[in-house]
């Protein structure tokens, strides 16, 4: 525990440029938004989305960067005698993160973010974000894009944080620029607990949406969960929260993920919402097929929760 505590030391810089608008205060709001900062090409799209939401909700934006050195790495590198077996420039890694965070702060300010903070975590990215997620309302990440230069441990962030963490994750495709969030929303509803958690987490956005398409894919296969009128009770629940809801029943031979993606494209959606499914295998989280398909192919921002 002592080693873990040492490596989890945080270096923070907070900048509050003006007080938050008191008119935006409310229970069903996103007041703290964490965004992963790594200087990758995908960072710009997720920052644009995070900045838009921070402005919309008067939220505090936290930029989180990780050095990539975990307690296990540290133990291996120092060796059993405590003397380093491999030279590691810890100060250089932190400086590298600090430079990314400085550019992040400047860009976020340029996008109109009024309250922001930066943090450096001495850990791998997924564990660093899991720690930060405990004290946030929303985590903003990018779709997991295959690029040769990316370190293996920096991959699979959306599923790791969504399946292991306590907060919803907003996954931003690299093609996102400044389209409205939420605009029209496609919500996957199958009566499950992950879907309920995702919908609950998305309520601040659903209440602001131009239209909510409550999508039930092949609901006849889940009659015990949907009841006699599939989607009616959930639609009424959302309407009481101020959402403008249309129930969409899709009976198709396509996969659930493909049907939702097609509906999102046809309706011009600006957001998708779905429960994240997974199970533990050899202490690693393994995604269900629908979750994996949505994470890889969603054409618009995707809010997931487990």
Secondary structure, DSSP 4 states (H G I P E B T S, - for coil): -HHHHHHT-EEEEEEE-SPPPGGG--SSS--EEEEE----TTHHHHHHHHHHHHHHHTPEEEEEEE-S--HHHHHHHH-TTSS-SS---HHHHHHHHHHHHHHHHHHHHHTT--EEEEEEESS-HHHHHHHHHTT-SEEEEE-----TTS-GGGSSHHHHHHHHSSSEEEEE-TT--S--SSSEEEEE--S-HHHHHHHHHHHHHHTT-SEEEEEEESGGGGHHHH-SSTTHHHHHHHHHTT--EEEEEE--SS-HHHHHHHHHHHHT-SEEEEE--EEEETTEEEE-HHHHHHHHH-SS-EEEE-
